């Protein structure tokens, strides 16, 4: 099952997961430093919605932005 919105086509993004070492200066340390960066995936907030498309009941995976806007499904 793909993690893509059926209305707007929003899909997963890639970003960096940054791991840090050391205490920050606010807490009396010498400062936190970046140790390594690894790639991670950020998925859209998809919800399954039962709706009628062209008069037929259908289950769609819709992101919450489209759900709040009430957008119709694209053809």
N, C-alpha and C positions, 0 to 999 in steps of 0.2 A: 504494500500500500504506500503510495507516494505521499510525501509530506508537503503537498502543494495545495493552495487554496483553489477551489473550483470556480470562484468568482473572479478574483483579481490576478491569480497566478503567482502569488507571493510564495517563495520557497525558502529553503535554508540558506543561511549566510555562513561565511567562515570568519573567524576572528582569532586573536591570540589569547591564550590563557597564560597570564604572567605570574610566575612564582617569585616571591621576594624573600630576602634573608636579612635579619638584623632588626633591631628595635628602631622605631621612628624617633626623630629628634624630640618630638613632643613628649615622649615618654622617657626621656633621659638617655636615649641611645645615641649611637654615632650616625644614625641614618639608615634607612632600609635601601637595599640595593637589589636590582633585578638579577636573578640568577639564570633563569632560562625562560624561553617562550616556546610554547607548544601550540599547535593549531587545534581549535575546537570548533564545533558547529553550533550555531544559534538557530533554533527552529521556531517557526511562527506558531502562535497560539491558535491551533485549529480545534474546532468543535464540530461534532457530527450533528447535522440538522436534517430532519425529515420535512420535505416540502413537496409541492406539486410543480412539476416542470412539464409544460405543454399538456396539462390536464392529467398527468400520471404521477402517482406518488414516487418519490425518489429520495435517496439518502445522499447528502452532499457533505463534503468536508470544507468548512468555511472558517476563515480567520475572523477574529473577534472584531476587527475594524469594519469589515464588510457586514458582519452580523448587526453591529450597532447602527450602521448607516441604512440597513435594509435594502441592499443592492440586489437586483435580480441576477440570476445566473446567466453567464454568457453562453452563447450558442456555439 
